[in-house]
Amino acid sequence: MGITRVAIAGSTGSIGTQTLDYIAQSDGQFEVVGLGVGTSAQAVIAQAKQWKPKVVAVADEAARKEVAQALPGVEVVSDQAVLAELADVVVNGVVGFAGLSVTMSTLRLGKRLALANKESLIAAGPVVQPLRNIAGADIVPVDSEHCAIHQCLRSSIDSGREVNRLLLTASGGPFRGRSRESLANVTVEEALKHPTWSMGPKITVDSSTLMNKGLEVIEAHELFGTDFDDIDVVVHPQSVVHSMVEFTDGAVIAQLSMPDMRLPIAYALSYPNRASVPFGSIDWSTLARLDFEVPDTQTFTCLNLAYQAGRTGGTAPAWLSAANEVAVEAFLNGQIMWSRIPEVIDATLQQHDGLVPTIVEDILHADALARRFALQVLSA
Ligand SMILES: NC(=O)c1ccc[n+]([C@@H]2O[C@H](COP(=O)([O-])OP(=O)(O)OC[C@H]3O[C@@H](n4cnc5c(N)ncnc54)[C@H](OP(=O)(O)O)[C@@H]3O)[C@@H](O)[C@H]2O)c1
């Protein structure tokens, strides 16, 4: 087996740094050919000095100049889409809609996409789907739940016809069990205290509102072609069962491991083989219990909003995701209370124009329009 060339978009983030950590442990199986970031000049310079990529993409102009000066001989570009040209597999660890160009360019070039950036698939499902038919193009999910389902489906001869439903597990986030009233004044610090995972701020807030699970429901629909009626969410506070598939004969197959994102990252990089380094092995002598409960959708209404947008289809998921990004940023900046996040998204979705996208420009337009409405709701 030859060396696999890897490019990492979002290399300075939680997914990006864990990808590099896995690569460091995998005995020269992978070569890092590209790195991409938003603004973190010093961090990507340090990564580039260690990993010697051929290209570094930096979105922010000032940061790009700084990186170019520090890395003579390295091609420093603005466009993350370039990363796919040199790689066999691209890890999309960018946060938010900004990851769209990486998703599109990787599939267009017929490469494997190790997809953590769920927002691009959710917002642009209708224009991303046809790219999956390009020879060599493949999406291997990095999101732990979808990676689990991907693994469970491999146990089926005809997963398309034999699946009854997908069961996405959710930790429930830091506010599981709390009433709506008791959540009125929660702080950013409290929302960022995830009980089982250490992740970037946006996805951590999304976990606290259950929007992350809502986005994952749409992601599962896009990845596996499953109807929304056949995707259920089960709260499982220990985050050991990463998701499950129920087959037509009633059998349920689950994937279990301790919470460690390096397992799904390694799975996506090594696919179709298994990684040789184990992550998240379970110590069965200390694993006392596994609990399951239904999600509280009266308190965590974002989950309902996501199902609603997913069922509407077209550009509704793009609107949902864009409004959520605006609301979460406003919460993280101290502009709004946590409890206003679903209100902003709901009010934005009320304005959805019903556009059915056919080209990527339709998605860009939908994203921009939804952001504008969400900002209007914020300032009203
Ligand atoms: N973290 C997890 O465990 C986890 C699990 C499942 C799924 N995911 C998904 O993975 C994605 C990344 O999450 P994360 O937690 O790793 O986020 P994060 O820690 O906030 O890192 C985000 C990365 O994206 C880069 N970035 C931001 N804006 C950019 C832009 N405009 N152009 C290019 N790069 C940009 C950042 O660069 P700078 O450093 O320069 O800002 C950083 O490298 C999200 O879609 C998330 O939902 C994450």
The ligand as an ORCA input file, in Angstrom:
! r2SCAN-3c Opt
* xyz 0 1
  N     -14.690     19.133     16.897
  C     -15.314     17.988     16.813
  O     -15.080     17.077     17.629
  C     -16.318     17.753     15.728
  C     -17.075     16.575     15.729
  C     -17.961     16.352     14.691
  C     -18.097     17.276     13.663
  N     -17.367     18.424     13.701
  C     -17.548     19.406     12.619
  O     -16.256     19.736     12.106
  C     -16.216     21.099     11.683
  C     -15.068     21.792     12.403
  O     -15.358     21.796     13.791
  P     -14.235     22.136     14.867
  O     -14.844     21.828     16.179
  O     -12.955     21.487     14.484
  O     -14.132     23.728     14.696
  P     -12.984     24.711     15.219
  O     -12.190     24.068     16.296
  O     -13.646     26.003     15.493
  O     -12.019     24.854     13.950
  C     -12.480     25.426     12.756
  C     -11.406     25.431     11.700
  O     -11.955     26.051     10.524
  C     -11.060     27.099     10.110
  N     -11.833     28.165      9.451
  C     -12.722     29.004     10.016
  N     -13.211     29.850      9.091
  C     -12.600     29.542      7.925
  C     -12.678     30.054      6.597
  N     -13.460     31.089      6.284
  N     -11.935     29.472      5.637
  C     -11.109     28.447      5.954
  N     -10.984     27.914      7.177
  C     -11.730     28.455      8.151
  C     -10.417     27.578     11.383
  O      -9.238     28.312     11.095
  P      -8.713     29.459     12.123
  O      -7.999     28.732     13.217
  O      -7.808     30.261     11.285
  O      -9.924     30.195     12.591
  C     -10.153     26.252     12.090
  O      -9.012     25.647     11.561
  C     -17.595     21.683     12.009
  O     -18.393     21.609     10.871
  C     -18.132     20.732     13.072
  O     -19.546     20.672     13.089
  C     -16.487     18.685     14.701
*
